[in-house]
Amino acid sequence: MELSISGKRIVTPLKTIDKVGSVGEVNEISLRVDKGNIVDACMNTGNTLNNLSSRVNRNSINVIIPEYVSYGFTVDGRDILSKMESRIHTNTDIVVVPRWKGVLDLKNGGLLQDNLITHSKLFIEESRKLNGKLIMGNLPLNTPESVIDAMVRFYLDEGITSFVLDYCTCLPRGKEHIVRGIQKALIDSGDYETSILYSTNVRRTHKIGTVYPADDLMTFCHGVDFIGSLHIGGGGGKPKNGIEVEPKTKEFIPSQYTYVEKIGLTQKQKDELKIRNCRLQNEETKKISSEIMENRSSYNFIKDKSGAKEYIEKSKQKKLDFGFSV
């Protein structure tokens, strides 16, 4: 699908790029804040929240993925929500409803749904006071499915038809049925062809035999348009029987759609590797899209890649012919 956002053209599907980006790419910016950060930003001009523009790349499409750690907004009479939203809005090309970590951490049962919707509604109302940008809802996929269904209905009622799918450090296959349900809701509402699904916070890989599949890349199997980054802490998993769930420093292998562990790298080399991994995955999504346009399916293109076999075998169908609007 070809999009024009803030006058910048982009073609999905693609992998976002952290910290850097060029024409035709998405520069993803993670932002983790609490009430105290925002109060300090109002009093201290040097606060990092007042310098978000330094993380923006004017050539690419910038997407801030916010995470709000606190619960509620008002502190000492200050309108925290307004101050936070203004800083996000002026530096992002797409407005993403925050991940409400403060709400999720409460684990308050029956009130979880109401609190998530209330926080989201307030943020959307604040954004629409002065807005000409696409707004994307945020769906935490590790909450009960009834909560997700209610949030999808809420967003559709608000006229919001594109979503950030927060996998909450889970592997994508375990959430496939939930994503399918979201897609079906979009089909029922008549919005599927013009919607955007953006995955983030996906566990990058797990061990199957001797292979570490590139699970984050394989979310394209489920119809994701933007494959985002792991911007929230976690996702590595605890060792099982002394074996790491995934390597700590990973190099993406395009020929196999797998990761291999890299040891002994400096921090600079790790940062460079992360960007290289993103770019290589971006190139693979372009190849997959071209394959679908030419042959109506990417199945034959990826069926022999060891990192893709688990997805193909467990799905028991040639399902890799959907998810990309071309």
VENMO-V451691 format. One record per pair of residues at least 12 apart in sequence whose ideal C-beta (glycine too) atoms are under 10 Angstrom apart, sorted by the first residue. I is the first residue (numbers start at 1). J is the second residue. Records with the same first field share a line. If there is no record, write none. Layout:
BEGIN
I=J + J
END
This chain:
BEGIN
1=13 + 193 + 194 + 195 + 196 + 225 + 289 + 324 + 325 + 326
2=325 + 326
3=61 + 94 + 134 + 194 + 196 + 225
4=61
5=26 + 61 + 62 + 63 + 93 + 94 + 133 + 134 + 196
6=58 + 61 + 62 + 92 + 93 + 94 + 132 + 133 + 134
7=61 + 93
8=23 + 24 + 25 + 26 + 58 + 59 + 60 + 61 + 62 + 93
9=23 + 24 + 61
10=23 + 24 + 25 + 26 + 60 + 61 + 93 + 225 + 226
11=24 + 225 + 285 + 286 + 289 + 324 + 325 + 326
12=26 + 196 + 197 + 198 + 220 + 224 + 225 + 226 + 227 + 285 + 289 + 323 + 324 + 325 + 326
13=197 + 219 + 220 + 223 + 224 + 225 + 226 + 227 + 282 + 284 + 285 + 286 + 288 + 289 + 292 + 323 + 324 + 325 + 326
14=26 + 61 + 220 + 225 + 226 + 227 + 278 + 281 + 282 + 283 + 284 + 285 + 286 + 289
15=28 + 216 + 217 + 220 + 226 + 227 + 228 + 229 + 252 + 277 + 278 + 279 + 280 + 281 + 282 + 283 + 284 + 285 + 286
16=28 + 29 + 60 + 61 + 63 + 65 + 198 + 199 + 200 + 226 + 227 + 228 + 229 + 231 + 278 + 281 + 282
17=57 + 60 + 229 + 274 + 275 + 278 + 279 + 281 + 282
18=30 + 55 + 228 + 229 + 230 + 231 + 271 + 274 + 275 + 277 + 278
19=55 + 57 + 229 + 271 + 274 + 275 + 278
20=55 + 57 + 60 + 275 + 278 + 279
21=56 + 57 + 58 + 59 + 60 + 61 + 62 + 63 + 275 + 278
22=57 + 59 + 60 + 279
23=57 + 59 + 60 + 61
24=59 + 60 + 61 + 282 + 286
25=57 + 59 + 60 + 61 + 278 + 279 + 282
26=57 + 60 + 61 + 62 + 63 + 93 + 94 + 198 + 226 + 227 + 228 + 229 + 278 + 282
27=55 + 56 + 57 + 58 + 59 + 60 + 61 + 62 + 63 + 64 + 92 + 93
28=55 + 60 + 61 + 62 + 63 + 64 + 65 + 198 + 200 + 226 + 228 + 229 + 231 + 278
29=52 + 55 + 56 + 57 + 62 + 63 + 64 + 65 + 66 + 88 + 91 + 92 + 229 + 231
30=55 + 63 + 64 + 65 + 66 + 67 + 200 + 201 + 228 + 229 + 230 + 231 + 232
31=48 + 49 + 52 + 55 + 64 + 65 + 66 + 67 + 68 + 84 + 87 + 88 + 91 + 92 + 96 + 98 + 231
32=65 + 66 + 67 + 68 + 69 + 98 + 99 + 101 + 231 + 232 + 233
33=48 + 49 + 66 + 67 + 68 + 69 + 70 + 80 + 83 + 84 + 87 + 88 + 98 + 101
34=67 + 68 + 69 + 70 + 71 + 80 + 84 + 101 + 102
35=68 + 69 + 70 + 71 + 72 + 73 + 74 + 75 + 76 + 78 + 80 + 83 + 84 + 102
36=69 + 70 + 75 + 80
37=49 + 68 + 69 + 70 + 80 + 83 + 84
38=68 + 70 + 73 + 75 + 78 + 79 + 80 + 81 + 82 + 83 + 84 + 87
39=75 + 76 + 78 + 80 + 83
41=83 + 84 + 87
42=78 + 79 + 80 + 83
47=87
49=83 + 84 + 87 + 88 + 91
50=87
51=87 + 91
52=64 + 87 + 88 + 90 + 91 + 92
53=87 + 90 + 91
54=91
55=91
56=90 + 91 + 92 + 93
60=93
61=92 + 93 + 94 + 226
62=91 + 92 + 93 + 94
63=92 + 93 + 94 + 95 + 96 + 134 + 136 + 164 + 198 + 200 + 226 + 228
64=87 + 88 + 89 + 91 + 92 + 93 + 94 + 95 + 96 + 98
65=88 + 92 + 94 + 96 + 98 + 99 + 136 + 138 + 164 + 166 + 198 + 200 + 201 + 228 + 229 + 231 + 232
66=84 + 85 + 87 + 88 + 92 + 95 + 96 + 97 + 98 + 99 + 100 + 101 + 123 + 138 + 231
67=98 + 99 + 100 + 101 + 102 + 104 + 138 + 166 + 201 + 231 + 232 + 233
68=80 + 81 + 84 + 97 + 98 + 99 + 100 + 101 + 102 + 103 + 119 + 123
69=98 + 99 + 100 + 101 + 102 + 105
70=100 + 101 + 102 + 103 + 105
71=100 + 101 + 102 + 103 + 104 + 105 + 106 + 108 + 115 + 119
72=102 + 103 + 115 + 118 + 119 + 122
73=85 + 119 + 122 + 123 + 126
79=126
81=98 + 119 + 122 + 123 + 125 + 126
82=122 + 126 + 129
83=126
84=98 + 123 + 126
85=98 + 122 + 123 + 124 + 125 + 126 + 127 + 129 + 130 + 131
86=126 + 127 + 129 + 130
88=123 + 126 + 127
89=126 + 127 + 129 + 130 + 131 + 133 + 135
92=133 + 134
93=133 + 134
94=133 + 134 + 135 + 136 + 162 + 164 + 196 + 198 + 226
95=123 + 124 + 127 + 128 + 131 + 133 + 134 + 135 + 136 + 160
96=123 + 127 + 134 + 135 + 136 + 137 + 138 + 162 + 163 + 164 + 198 + 200
97=116 + 119 + 120 + 121 + 123 + 124 + 127 + 135 + 136 + 137 + 138 + 139 + 151 + 155 + 158 + 160 + 163 + 164
98=119 + 120 + 123 + 138 + 164
99=116 + 138 + 139 + 140 + 164 + 166 + 168 + 200 + 201 + 231 + 232
100=112 + 115 + 116 + 117 + 118 + 119 + 120 + 123 + 138 + 140
101=140 + 232
102=115 + 119
103=115 + 116 + 117 + 118 + 119 + 120 + 140 + 143
104=116 + 140 + 142 + 143 + 166 + 168
109=144
110=147
112=140 + 143 + 144 + 147 + 150
113=143 + 144 + 146 + 147 + 148 + 149 + 150 + 151 + 154
114=147 + 150
116=138 + 139 + 140 + 143 + 147 + 148 + 150 + 151 + 154
117=147 + 150 + 151 + 153 + 154 + 155 + 158
118=154
119=138
120=137 + 138 + 139 + 151 + 154 + 155 + 158 + 160
121=154 + 155 + 158
123=135 + 138
124=137 + 154 + 155 + 158 + 159 + 160
125=158
128=158 + 159
134=160 + 161 + 162 + 196
135=155 + 158 + 159 + 160 + 161 + 162
136=155 + 160 + 161 + 162 + 163 + 164 + 195 + 196 + 197 + 198 + 226
137=151 + 152 + 154 + 155 + 156 + 158 + 160 + 161 + 162 + 163 + 164 + 165
138=151 + 155 + 163 + 164 + 165 + 166 + 198 + 200
139=151 + 152 + 155 + 163 + 164 + 165 + 166 + 167 + 178 + 179 + 182 + 197
140=164 + 165 + 166 + 167 + 168 + 201
141=165 + 166 + 167 + 168 + 170 + 172 + 174 + 175 + 178 + 179 + 182 + 199 + 201 + 202
142=166 + 167 + 168 + 169 + 170 + 174 + 175 + 178 + 201
143=166 + 168 + 178
145=175 + 177 + 178 + 181
148=163 + 165 + 175 + 178 + 179 + 181 + 182 + 185
149=178 + 181 + 182 + 185
151=163 + 182
152=178 + 181 + 182 + 184 + 185 + 186 + 189
153=185 + 189
155=182 + 185
156=185 + 186 + 188 + 189 + 191
157=189
159=191
160=191 + 195
161=185 + 186 + 189 + 190 + 191 + 192 + 194 + 195 + 196
162=186 + 191 + 194 + 195 + 196 + 197 + 198 + 225 + 226
163=179 + 182 + 186 + 195 + 196 + 197 + 198 + 199
164=196 + 197 + 198 + 199 + 200 + 201 + 226 + 228
165=178 + 179 + 182 + 197 + 198 + 199 + 200 + 201 + 202 + 219 + 222 + 223 + 224 + 226 + 228
166=198 + 199 + 200 + 201 + 202 + 228 + 231 + 232
167=179 + 199 + 200 + 201 + 202 + 203 + 215 + 216 + 219 + 228 + 230 + 232 + 235
168=200 + 201 + 202 + 203 + 232 + 234 + 235
169=201 + 202 + 203 + 204 + 230 + 232 + 233 + 234 + 235 + 236 + 237
170=201 + 202 + 203 + 215 + 234 + 235
171=202 + 203 + 204 + 205 + 206 + 213 + 215 + 216 + 218 + 219 + 235 + 237 + 245
172=199 + 202 + 203 + 215 + 216 + 217 + 218 + 219 + 220 + 221 + 222 + 224 + 311
173=206 + 213 + 215 + 218 + 219 + 221 + 222 + 310 + 311 + 314 + 315
174=203
175=199 + 202 + 219 + 222
176=219 + 221 + 222 + 223 + 311 + 314 + 315 + 319
177=222
178=222
179=197 + 199 + 219 + 221 + 222 + 223 + 224 + 323
180=222 + 223
182=195 + 197 + 222 + 223
183=195 + 197 + 222 + 223 + 322 + 323
186=223
192=223 + 325
193=325
194=325
195=223 + 225 + 325
196=224 + 225 + 226 + 325
197=219 + 222 + 223 + 224 + 225 + 226 + 227 + 323
198=219 + 224 + 225 + 226 + 227 + 228
199=216 + 219 + 220 + 222 + 223 + 224 + 225 + 226 + 227 + 228 + 229
200=216 + 219 + 224 + 226 + 227 + 228 + 229 + 230 + 231 + 232
201=216 + 228 + 229 + 230 + 231 + 232 + 233 + 234 + 235
202=215 + 216 + 217 + 218 + 219 + 224 + 227 + 228 + 229 + 230 + 235
203=215 + 216 + 230 + 234 + 235 + 236 + 237 + 245 + 246
204=216 + 217 + 229 + 230 + 235 + 236 + 237 + 246 + 247 + 250 + 252 + 259 + 277
205=217 + 218 + 235 + 236 + 237 + 245 + 246 + 247 + 250 + 252 + 258 + 259 + 307
206=237 + 240 + 245 + 246 + 310
207=237 + 240 + 243 + 244 + 245 + 246 + 247
208=258 + 306 + 307 + 309 + 310
209=306 + 310
210=258 + 306
211=256 + 257 + 258 + 259 + 260 + 306 + 307 + 309 + 310
212=244 + 245 + 246 + 247 + 250 + 253 + 256 + 258 + 259 + 260 + 261 + 306 + 307
213=246 + 256 + 257 + 258 + 259 + 305 + 306 + 307 + 308 + 309 + 310 + 311
214=250 + 252 + 253 + 254 + 256 + 257 + 258 + 259 + 277 + 280 + 281 + 284 + 305 + 307 + 308
215=246 + 257 + 259 + 307 + 310 + 311
216=228 + 229 + 230 + 235 + 252 + 259 + 277 + 278 + 281
217=252 + 254 + 257 + 258 + 259 + 277 + 280 + 281 + 282 + 284 + 285 + 288 + 302 + 307 + 308
218=257 + 302 + 305 + 307 + 308 + 310 + 311 + 312 + 320
219=311 + 323
220=281 + 284 + 285 + 288 + 289 + 298 + 302 + 311 + 320 + 323 + 324
221=288 + 298 + 302 + 308 + 311 + 312 + 315 + 319 + 320 + 322 + 323
222=311 + 315 + 319 + 322 + 323
223=319 + 322 + 323 + 324 + 325
224=285 + 323 + 324
225=285 + 323 + 324 + 325
226=285
227=278 + 281 + 282 + 284 + 285
229=274 + 277 + 278
236=248
244=261
246=259 + 261
247=259 + 260 + 261 + 262 + 263
248=261 + 262 + 263 + 270
249=261 + 262 + 263 + 264 + 265 + 269 + 270 + 273 + 274
250=262 + 270 + 273 + 274 + 277
251=265 + 273 + 274 + 276 + 277 + 280
252=273 + 274 + 276 + 277 + 278 + 279 + 280 + 281 + 284 + 307
253=277 + 280 + 305 + 306 + 307
254=277 + 280 + 281 + 283 + 284 + 287 + 305 + 307
255=284 + 304 + 305 + 306 + 307
256=302 + 304 + 305 + 306 + 307 + 308 + 309
257=281 + 284 + 302 + 305 + 306 + 307 + 308 + 309 + 311
258=305 + 306 + 307 + 308
259=277 + 307
284=301 + 302 + 305
285=324
287=301 + 302
288=301 + 302 + 320 + 323 + 324
289=324 + 325 + 326
290=326
291=320 + 321 + 324
292=320 + 321 + 322 + 323 + 324 + 325 + 326
293=324 + 326
294=326
295=321
296=321 + 322 + 326
297=318 + 319 + 320 + 321 + 322
298=318 + 320 + 321 + 322 + 323 + 324
299=312 + 317 + 318 + 319 + 320 + 321
300=318 + 320
301=320
302=320
303=318 + 320
308=320
END
